[in-house]
């Protein structure tokens, strides 16, 4: 790969060469010759000097179809479809005939702009002018239909081509690939070979994108074999597609072998493909080493390289690398890049609460912000639990950003869920309805979750019923809702209805189902789900499923089964699993096992206050004051403080937050006065209830005495 500066120099030299030829043509009077003028015009468009090209075009005393085609093609290649379309209309108005190249260029622009309506107009012109059988025009036409997701129309056009070439076949195959129709795409490959048309890299590269799971590994190897047999193994497009395909087929080793064998043909996409493969499999150290190697060999990282690496540096182990990459971005003057700034915002917000300031600083210093910038802050605040800040930010966002998308609605509804702000959630629901996002599966899922958390399961069910039910996302939300409301049987009925509707469950579905079984004590039913997850549904158990299983057994008092499940895990339990077992020990009153589990947790998370508090409460309940005091002392020595629980209440669209014995609210005296009155009323009602029970007992005893008499 040539260094970037040499490419710039060659481009500048090409522009200079065209300019010199133009000067000579003017000096010699040859610019009036249409052939010479067209050559100069073509040179300017290839160098993307469209302003100069347009000026020359206007000055040309004579023009032909080639002149118009050159200008149309130049504007299309530079992404200016609207100007190219105007040129086409003007060309027609001046009486110039269109040819195959005219149609090919303009249809390329139509496909990129997704203007199916204009493409259909061009199609009618092609038919009227007798170009329907022209392989160049027809190939461009079927490519346009395929890219506009009208693959059936593309197939009709294909059938009208007398002798389709590889370009035609490739365009049709790419269309079926884009629509996700693997069967038809590979059937067309077979037909292509039977017709004697040899597949090329434009055939195989799209097909490889369909091979994206472990079940496709053997087919990927077969395609790889065909590529080697056809002598295309060292085409960089083939190498890049194979690296990605092997990676998605869960064979990082084969991806690395293709990468290692591509020495001499690697381009920046090759490096980025291998880098992405490492990051997918959480091999951040290897990805960082690859990042160093590519620069050592003269490959300048692009925006994709930086955003991929930055996005992977969010956990504690790689936080330092994330900061180093931030420094490198600033050193290379890339901090103005919106995608890179967005990746940095997401990285800091994913790290921990202490990095919120860095994320906000990047956001505030961005010269231009897109929707992703705003959504990154909003989603980040929501995910780390700063829901009140997220809602305030949303209010500010609405006054600045015109187009709010489904990511925005999902994030703000999650924040409404976290602090149970029903009135605000309902207002956001109305806004989503007006914006046409209510039926979006992510927004609908968030609405279901919000109404469930606010205790309105009926409205959650209504949101579910009003949404297309073709995705597991909305099913999971409603199953979770009923599970958390203690209506486990309804949750199970929904699960069976989901499978009957041919919606494939995912790992989250089983977390919801196991939660439902746990909350209503369906131990045997939950056990069956744990056993059948992988064998029947093809979903391997994850850490969260084992935690749900431990909770299932623990709530039912089956501590031995909970311990056995942990011992049978194929990987080391994390803190979530141990915390669940500790909670089960508390329910069962097993202080011995609780002490052992707490010791493990205090090693894993020495600063987590919940373990100390839970163990201390258990010792206090058993009146083991010395052990309780030692836990309290250990907390003080380690500087661990109990984080108080908070409660929220929404009054007149304003959220008020409180913790235990809080006196910070401006109306705290009136609040405590009302609370005092409520407590007195509760005590009075309690005494009345006790008196009624006592009178009932006396009455029952009197009746029994009468019977004895």
PyMOL commands that set and color helices and strands:
alter all, ss='L'
color gray80, all
select helices_A, chain A and resi 4-28+30-32+34-46+50-59+65-77+81-93+100-113+116-128+135-147+151-159+166-178+182-194+201-209+214-229+236-248+252-260+268-280+284-296+303-312+316-331+338-351+353-365+371-383+387-400+406-418+422-435+441-453+457-465+472-484+488-500+507-519+523-537+543-555+559-567+575-588+591-604+609-621+625-637+668-708
alter helices_A, ss='H'
color red, helices_A
select strands_A, chain A and resi 646-651+654-659
alter strands_A, ss='S'
color yellow, strands_A
deselect
rebuild
show_as cartoon
